[in-house]
């Protein structure tokens, strides 16, 4: 699907949250979601050795606390200049279960596209959805990533 101006603005919103709020190993991924009436909600992941929610789940909760109804589009952005990343398998499933018609913005920066969540492949994602371990510079799965 082609990107709308509102989709590009959503990517910019998530990127701004990542730049402002993802400044530690505890918060490495930001998400922004839009409702059909244009309201935008955002959140960051909460990384902890015992587990923690992904940015998508925090964003869904934030939207719910503000009385949002159906979410129309969501995008996930990594910290430290990483671009758009796909939802992990767990988040893909939550999005599909709660918002079966939601569009997810995915793809490389120069070819972003919004696709229905049902069209995202199931299974672990490698590479793009990894955070950098601040101590070793080695990739680690981002919080909630399958695999």
Secondary structure, 3 states (H helix, E strand, C coil): CCCCHHHHHHHHHHHHHHHHHCCECCECEEEEEEECCCCEEEEECCCCCCCCCCHHHHHHHHHHHCCCCCEEEEEEEECCCCCECCCCHHHHHHHHHHCCCCEEEECCHHHCEEEEHHHCCCCCCCCCCEEECCCCCCEEECCCCCC
